[in-house]
Amino acid sequence: MIKLKEKEKGLTHFNAAGRARMVDVTGKEETFRQATAACTVFMEKDTLELIREGRMAKGDVLAVAQVAGIMAAKKTPYLIPMCHPLLLTAVDIAFELNSAANCLEIEATVKVKGQTGVEMEALTAAAAAALTVYDMCKAVDKGISITNLRLLEKMGGKSGHYRCKGKEQ
C-alpha cells in the first residue's frame, strides 16, 4: 500500500492508498451554489468586427458559442473524471466585445441546488464557448488565442464565498 505524504492527507480526491477517487458527498446537505468563470479570446480587429456585425461565414458566432457553453456545463462530468453529475438549475453565458483590446471576454455563470459546487461546470462552459469562437473564426484568423481562464466567484458550500481579487488574476 502506498502511504500519502503528510501534506497530501487533506486532499479529498485521493483514497488512503493514494489513488484517485470521486469524493463522497452522500452526507452533505443540499444547498444553493453558484460559480462564475471567465476567459479572454484575443483576435485580429477585423475578426472582432465580423463577430460584432454577425458577418462570419459560419453564422452567428456568439449564439453558437452561447449554446456550446451551456451544453458543456451540462456535460462536465463526462469530460472531467472526478466531477459529480449535477442537476444544474441555470447556466448563463455573457459576452463583452472589447474593440480597444481586440478581444472577446466570456463569462459563464452556473447555479445548482446540490451537495457539491459548480466551479468546474462554470470553467468548462467558459472554455467551450471560447473554443467555439475559435472554431467558427479560424478560417479568417488562425492566430486567435484563448487566455486567462479563471474562476471569478463562487458562493455556497462549506468553503463559503470566494471572489477573485482582480479580473486579470
N, C-alpha and C positions, 0 to 999 in steps of 0.2 A: 504494500500500500504506500502511495506517495503521501508524504506529510506536507502540509501547507506551511509556508513561512509565516511568521507572526503577523506581518502586515497584510497578508492575503486572507487571514481569517475573517475579516469584516466584509469581504466581497461576497455578494449574495448569489452570483451566477456560477459558483463553484461548490461542488459537494465536498465531503470530508476527504475524498481521495484526490482532490484537485482537478476533477473532471468537470466539464461544463454541464450545467443543469438549468432547467427553467425554474425560476423562483416560485415557491409555493405561496399562493395568495389566498388559499382556502379560508383562512381565519380572518382575513382583512374585511373590514366593513366597507360597503359601497358608499362612496362619497362623490360629489361633483369635482371634476378635474378638468383643467384646460391648459393647453400649451400653444404658444405661438413661436414659430421658427421663421427664419428668413434666409435669403441668399441673393446675390447680385449677379446679373448677367451683363457683361460688357460686350459691346459690339461697335461696328462702324456707325457713324452718324446716319448714313443713308439707310442702313438696315433698320435702325430705330424709327426712322420716318416711315418706312414701308409698313412697319408694325402699327404705328400710330394711325396711319391713313387706311389701314386694312387692305393694303395692296400686295401682300405677299402671295405668290403664286399658289401655295398650298392651302390658302384660306385664312380665316380669322385666327391668327396666332394666339391671341390672349384667350379666346373662347375655348380653343382646343387645349391649351395649357391648363386652363381652369378645370376642365373635366379630367385631364390626366392627373392633376394634383389630388383631386377628390378621390379618384379611383385608387391612386397609390396609397393614400391614407388608409383606405378600407382593406388593402391587400398587404399592409406592412408585415403581419406575422408570417406571410409566405416568403418574404424577402429577408427579414432579419430573424435568424433562427430562435432566439430566446424570447421574442415578443409574444405576449399573450394575445389571442384573438379577442377583440373587444367589440361591443355593440356601440359604435360611435353614434352620438346624438347630433353632432353638427361638424361640418368641415367647410371652411371658407378660405378662398384664395384671393388675395388682393395684389394688384399690380400698380407700380408707380413708374412711369416713364420719365427719365431724367435726361433731358437734352444736354444740359451743361456737362454732365459726366459721361454721356453716351452709354447709358446703362438702363437696365430694367431691374427694379427692386421687386422681389417677390416675397410676400408674407403669407404664411399658412397658419390658420388657427383651427384647432381641433378640440372638441368637447366630448366628454363622456361622463356618465354616472357609473362608476365601476370601482374595482378593487385595486387597480393599478393605473399609473399615469399614461398620458398620451404624447409625451415628448418625441418618441420615435416616430409616431404617426405624423406629427407636425413636420419634423425634419424630412421624412420621406416624401411628404406632399410637396414641400418647397423644392426639393431636389428633382422630383419627377416633373414638376411644372417647368423648371429651368431646362431640363433635358429635352422636353418637348419643344420649347422655344428654339433650342439649338437645332433639333431635327427639322423643324419647319423653316428655318432660316439658313441652314448650312449651304444651300445651293448658291446663295448670294454673298455669304460671309463665313468662310471656314475658320476665321480667326476669333470667333466668339469664344469668350471664356466665362466659366461659371465659378464664382468665388464666394468666400466668406459665408458658407453655410453654418448657421449657428442657431442656438436656442435663445430667443429673446425674453420669454417669460413662461413660467409655469405656476399654476395655482392648484391647491388641493393636495390631499395626501399627507402622509406622516412628515415629510420633509418640508412642508409648508410652501410659502410663496417665494419664488425666485424671480429676479428681474436682472437682465444683463445690464452691466454698468454703463455701457456705451454701445451705440448701434454698430460700430465697426469692430467690436470685441469678438 
